Amino acid sequence: MPQRIAEVAVSGTTPGSRLAQALRWLAVLAVVLLIAGGGVRAQDDDRALEDITAKYHFISTDDTLAILDEEGRLKGYIEVTQPEEESDDVLNYDIVEGSHKKNHVEFRTNRIHGKFYRFSGTVERGKGHEPKDSDYLHLIGDLDIVTLNGETGKEAVRTVRVYLKSCGKSERPEE
């Protein structure tokens, strides 16, 4: 009887069964690498935001930040609706300096009536799946609202932590 068990054990390791076992291991390895590769690709997509051109919701619901990313140099504007008691005008602050390197974003606007904006933060992929979707991108960082005193020339800086979501195509007026 012990001899038969030994024969079965030896016969279970034929060249054909070794090949089948090796193929099973290769299949398992291929699945693991495929899953791991998908995760790496998703992380790379988050890091490789080469173009952040979009319109973003700004501080209030009626305000808009528009960014045009030209190979890391930012252009654009911020449209700020004035409070009703002040005026019915919309002020357009042009971005006069701006840069985008990897996921870091900085910009500064021109000055209107002694006021301008500075932003420093990061850009990340949002919950939207395509560039036309709402929250495809978002900017997270510190927004400085700088006001210059006309008499003294001193700057008063109010820093606000902001989370600015990109607008979806259905949220933008026809362009």
C-alpha positions in Angstrom: 0.0 0.0 0.0 2.7 2.6 0.8 4.2 1.8 -2.6 1.0 2.8 -4.4 0.8 6.2 -2.6 4.4 6.9 -3.7 3.5 6.0 -7.3 0.5 8.3 -7.3 2.6 11.2 -5.9 5.3 10.6 -8.5 2.8 10.2 -11.3 1.1 13.5 -10.3 4.3 15.4 -11.2 4.5 14.5 -14.9 5.9 17.0 -17.4 2.3 17.7 -18.5 1.0 18.6 -15.0 4.1 20.7 -14.4 3.3 22.7 -17.5 -0.3 23.1 -16.5 0.7 24.3 -13.0 3.2 26.8 -14.6 0.5 28.1 -16.9 -1.8 28.6 -14.0 0.9 30.6 -12.2 1.5 32.6 -15.3 -2.2 33.4 -15.6 -2.4 34.5 -11.9 0.7 36.6 -12.4 -0.8 38.2 -15.6 -4.0 39.1 -13.7 -2.0 40.6 -10.8 0.1 42.7 -13.2 -2.9 43.8 -15.1 -4.7 45.0 -12.0 -1.5 46.7 -10.6 -0.8 48.3 -14.0 -4.4 49.8 -14.1 -3.8 51.4 -10.7 -0.5 52.9 -11.8 -2.1 54.3 -14.9 -4.8 55.9 -12.8 -2.2 57.5 -10.5 -0.3 58.7 -13.6 -3.5 60.3 -15.0 -3.8 62.3 -11.7 -0.2 63.5 -12.0 -0.1 64.2 -15.7 -2.5 67.1 -15.9 -0.8 68.8 -18.7 -3.6 71.2 -19.7 -5.8 72.8 -17.1 -7.7 75.0 -19.6 -11.3 75.4 -18.2 -13.8 77.7 -16.7 -14.1 77.3 -12.9 -16.7 78.4 -10.4 -15.1 81.3 -8.4 -16.0 82.7 -5.0 -19.7 83.3 -5.5 -22.1 81.6 -7.8 -22.1 84.5 -10.3 -18.3 84.7 -10.5 -16.1 82.8 -13.0 -12.4 82.0 -13.3 -11.4 81.2 -16.9 -7.9 79.7 -17.5 -6.2 79.1 -20.8 -3.1 76.9 -20.2 -0.5 77.4 -23.0 2.3 74.9 -22.2 2.4 75.9 -18.5 1.9 79.7 -19.0 -1.6 80.8 -17.8 -3.8 83.4 -19.3 -7.4 84.2 -18.6 -9.6 86.3 -16.4 -11.8 86.4 -13.3 -15.3 87.8 -13.8 -16.6 89.3 -10.5 -20.2 90.5 -10.2 -20.5 93.6 -8.1 -22.9 93.7 -5.2 -26.3 95.2 -6.3 -26.0 98.1 -3.9 -22.6 99.1 -5.5 -23.2 98.6 -9.2 -24.6 96.2 -11.8 -21.2 95.9 -13.4 -19.1 92.8 -13.8 -15.4 93.5 -13.3 -12.9 91.5 -15.4 -9.6 90.9 -13.7 -7.1 89.7 -16.3 -4.5 87.1 -15.3 -1.2 89.0 -15.8 1.1 86.3 -14.5 0.4 82.6 -14.2 2.1 79.3 -14.3 1.3 75.6 -14.1 4.0 73.1 -13.4 3.1 69.5 -12.7 0.2 69.9 -10.3 1.1 73.3 -8.9 -0.7 76.4 -10.1 -0.1 80.1 -9.4 -1.5 83.3 -10.9 -2.0 87.0 -10.2 -4.5 89.4 -11.8 -4.3 93.0 -12.8 -5.6 95.6 -10.3 -9.0 97.3 -10.6 -10.0 100.0 -8.1 -7.0 99.1 -5.9 -7.9 95.4 -5.7 -6.4 92.2 -7.2 -6.2 88.5 -6.7 -3.4 86.0 -6.2 -3.7 82.2 -6.1 -1.3 79.5 -5.1 -2.3 75.9 -5.0 -2.7 72.6 -6.8 -4.8 71.2 -9.6 -6.4 67.8 -9.2 -8.7 65.5 -11.2 -12.3 65.8 -9.9 -15.2 63.5 -10.0 -16.1 64.3 -13.7 -15.1 61.7 -16.2 -14.6 63.9 -19.3 -13.4 67.5 -19.7 -17.0 68.6 -20.5 -18.2 67.3 -17.2 -18.7 69.4 -14.1 -15.9 69.0 -11.6 -13.5 67.4 -14.1 -10.8 69.5 -12.6 -10.5 71.4 -9.3 -8.1 73.9 -7.9 -7.4 73.8 -4.2 -5.3 76.5 -2.6 -5.0 79.9 -1.0 -6.6 82.9 -2.7 -5.3 86.2 -1.6 -7.7 89.1 -2.1 -5.3 92.1 -2.0 -6.6 95.7 -1.5 -4.3 98.7 -1.7 -5.0 101.7 0.4 -5.0 104.7 -2.0 -3.6 107.1 0.6 -0.9 105.0 2.2 -0.2 102.5 -0.5 -0.3 99.7 2.1 -1.6 96.3 1.1 -4.4 94.6 3.1 -4.4 90.9 2.3 -7.3 88.6 3.1 -6.4 84.9 2.5 -9.2 82.5 1.8 -8.8 78.7 1.3 -10.7 77.8 -1.8 -11.9 74.7 -3.7 -12.7 75.8 -7.2 -14.5 73.2 -9.4 -14.5 73.3 -13.2 -17.8 74.1 -14.8 -19.5 71.5 -16.9 -20.4 72.3 -20.5 -24.1 72.6 -19.6 -23.2 75.2 -16.9 -21.4 77.5 -19.3 -23.2 80.0 -21.5 -22.9 79.4 -25.3 -19.4 80.4 -26.3 
